[in-house]
Amino acid sequence: MNKQQILAQQRKKLIAANLSEYADTVGELNWVTGAGARDAEGVRGSLIAGYGDMVTWLFSQTKPSLGPISPGCRICGNGGWSCLFINGKCNCRCFYCPTAQDEISVPTTNHLPFSRAQDYSEYVNHFGFEGVSMSGGEPLLTADKTIEYIQTVRQKCGESIHIWMYTNGTLLTEEHVRKLKDAGLNEIRFDISAKDYDVEKLRLAVGRIPTVTVEIPAIPEDKETLLRMIPILQDVGVNHLNLHQLRLTPHNSRFLKSRGYTFLHGEKVTVLESELTALSILKEACDNRWALPINYCAFAYKNQFQRAASRKRNAAFIMKSHESVTESGLIRSITLTGPSQRIMANAETLAAQNPEKTLWQISGNKEQITIHPSLWSFLDKTDTCLSLTYSEAVLSPVLSYQNPFKEIRLDSGMKIYAEKRGRKHLNLDSDQMPLFEQRVIVTSHEPTPGADPEFLNEEFITPGLQDYF
C-alpha cells in the first residue's frame, strides 16, 4: 500500500467518524468538496507566502506567530500547563461555545474533580506544572472561589508558577482586579467577542495585571471589525492577541450551520473560513507592520500538543523503565521475537550493558526480549521480527480495574490513579524494521519513499496546519 492509499484510508475513517457523530444533521452541514479543499489550500498557501520571514512557526509549525507569544502560551506549548475549569456556567451565550455552560459544577481538570483548593494546589505541585489557568464557564461568576484557588496555588507553588485566567470580562470590576492581583494572577485573557468587542474592561486590567491578552475565536463575519480593533487594542495596552479556530460540536452545530460555514473533516470537525480568517488577519498585520503580537491557535496545534503534554506527564507515573515515550506522548514498548538461542544471545549482550535489567526484560519462554530504545544498537536482529505496543497514560479519580494502574496519593490525602490503557499493537515486517530504526531510533525525520508505515502515526506529532478534506 502506497502513501496515497494509506492517506485515503485514514481520511475515510475520519470522515466516517465525523458523519456518524452528526448523523442527525449531516445533510444540513456544508462539508468541503474536493475542489473546494484544493482552492482553499491555494488561498492558504498564498497567505502564508505573504508573511515572508515576519511570522515564526512554533511547535512543529502548527502555531504561526507574529511577535512573541504570551508566557501562558509558551508554557502550554511546552507541556507544563494545567487548565482548571473552575465552574461550568457562563453569563454570555456565544454562538460558538462548544458546550452548554449552564451549571456551576465542581472545579475539574482532565476529568479530575477538585472540590478543595488545597487538593488542587497539591496536584499542581506534585505533578510539577509550570503554569495554571482558571477557566469556565465564566470564572467571575464564582469570583471568591476563583480567587481562593489562585491564592492557594500561589502559596503552595511559589512565585515561579505562571497563573492566568480566562474571562469574557463583562463582570470584571476594579475590586476584582485588585483581589486577583493580590492573589497572584500573572495574566488575564479576555474574550471580547462575547460582548461586541468592547475594550473598556481591558482598561481595568492594563497596568495592574502583568500580562493582558485578548483571546478570541476567528469569526469570519467579524474580520473587518477585528482589523479595525487591532490598533485600538495596541493603544489600550494589550500585550497579546490570540486567535483560535472555530470548531463544530453537537452543542453549537445548530448555530454554526446557519452561518453558511464550510466544515472540514478531521479528528474533530473544524470551520474552514475561521482558519483562513485568522491567517488573513496575520497577513494584514504583517502588511501594516502592527506591533501587537498576534498568533493563531489552530485545532491542529491544540489537538496534538495539549494531548501529548498530558500523556507525557501521566506516563512518568505508570511506565516501566524499559519503556519509552513517543513525541505524541504515548508509552512505547519495543519487543524482538525470534529463536530462543538468538534471544538468549541478545540477553547476554544486554546484560553487559545493563546488568540490573532495568532497561530490558526477557520472556519466560526465552523467545521475546523487550528493550529500551537506548539498547537497540546492541541487538542482533537476524531471524527476528519486531513488534511495537503503544499505550496511553490516563489519570482518573476512580479505578476501572481493567488496566495496569498506580495509585498516586497527594499530601492532602486525595487519591488519583494513573492507568495505562492499551492503544495499538503493531507487528513490523522485515522491510519496516530498518525504517523504524531510521525514523525513530536515529530520529531522522526525513521522508522516505514508498509507504508510510502505521507506526509513524503513533510516534510523531504531524507538523503544520491541518489538511483540508
Secondary structure, DSSP 8 states (H G I E B T S, - for coil): --HHHHHHHHHHHHHHHHHHHTTTTGGGS-B--HHHHHHHHHHHHHHHHTTTTSSEEETTTTEEEES---HHHHHHHTT-EEEEE--EE-S---TT-SS--EE----EETTEE--SHHHHHHHHHHTT-SEEEEESS-GGGGHHHHHHHHHHHHHHH-TTSEEEEEE-STT--HHHHHHHHHHT--EEEE-GGGGTT--HHHHHHBTTBSEEEEEEE--GGGHHHHHHHHHHHHHHT--EEEEE--B--TTTHHHHGGGT--EE-SSS-EEHHHHHHHHHHHHHHHHHT--S-EEEE-HHHIIIIIHHHHHHHHHTTT--TT-EE-TTS-EEEEEEE--HHHHHHHHHHHHHH-TT-SSEEE-TTSSEEEE-GGGGGG---TT-EEEEEEEEEEEESS--SSS-EEEEE-TTS-EEEEEEEEEEEEEE-TTHHHHHIIIIIS------SS---THHHHH----SS----
